[in-house]
Amino acid sequence: MNRTLIILLAACVLPPCMERQLAAAVSSGAVSQAAVPPVLRVPDQEKARETVETVYSTWRQSMINHNYQAWKETTSESRQVRVRNLAVSEKREFPRSLFEHQPIPPSLVQLKYVGALGGPSGGTLAATYYGRVDMGLGDGGGRNALVLLFVHERGKWRYDQQRLFNLSHLPQVKERLARGDFSVLKEQDGFHPYPSSPPVPPLCRAPQLIGKVFVDAPGRRVTMTINGVSRHEFEDCRMAETISGGLLRGRNTITYSIDSLNGKNTGNPLGIGLFVMPETVGNQPAVCFEHVCDEKDAPQGGSFTFTVSEDMIRSMNPRSGVAKPAPFRPVPLKTKK
């Protein structure tokens, strides 16, 4: 399943870096079954289960039945705007594209309810299920953890998104969830609700050019804003995201910060790249911004202006004969010795 489908389905598959954090934080007997930290609440479990399963079931049926009005009524406001912005930024029609080529959202019927935790304000909720989560990929799925996230808006609970933990390399977590060990949910933030309701992002404009940002940042957190509209945060991962509002012909801006997760030089390379994505079959992406550092560097962020030139756009067609212009680089590439 590609990233677009995952976001439109409002599901978020956990990156391997977070799975490693979970494995390190949760081990059998490593953490005592202490009281829940004060930032979390433990709701009445039966009432919480009834609430989340009613809301999620209604949302799931809206996706199956292609019912846009029901989808709006059961989806958080921030998620509605994010899904809309993604479609607009990729030049797809919205809301029609919302239901195109979508796998059926996973059912909860065959899954084990482990428990739910509430946020400090009482306005957010996370419910965790365990079992064979069918993501519509036709492989039946392994035994994983499915975390459903909800927010309370305008007097009602609404579904926001889901996280999927692949437990194939986390045998201790898997065993604890299988036996319904509620305490495992308290020990790692992947099972936690949002601390507060996610802010509703501004509606993005229709893009001149479809853009993607790619970040490879092991051991680091990279927070960035592109053209003052598209906000991104990458933490200890390697992934790409669509640029909200796309890229512009001519002048563009990027501001970002780079922080080490352990407060020291990570000893790992770093890569940031911005790409103009092809809209014609056979054309290739064009790199318009690139920040590459090796493991010996301590990279710094900053604010930069870069240009998407007409030659850069023409060079996307391999038959044009136009040489690919070099992207803007805030740090020059090192010469190989």
Secondary structure, DSSP 8 states (H G I E B T S, - for coil): --HHHHHHTTEEE--HHHHHHHHHH--TTTS------TT-B---HHHHHHHHHHHHHHHHHHHHTT-HHHHHHHB-HHHHHHHHHHHHHTT--TTGGGGTT------STTSEEEEEEE-TTSSEEEEEEEEE---SSSS---EEEEEEEEEEETTEEEEEEEEEE--TT-HHHHHHHHTT-GGGGGSSGGGS--SS-----------SB-EEEEEE-TTEEEEEEETTTEEEEEES-EEEEE-TT-B-SEEEEEEEEEEETTSS--SS-EEEEEEE---STT---EEEEEEEE-TT-----EEEEEEE-HHHHHTTSTTS-------B-SS------
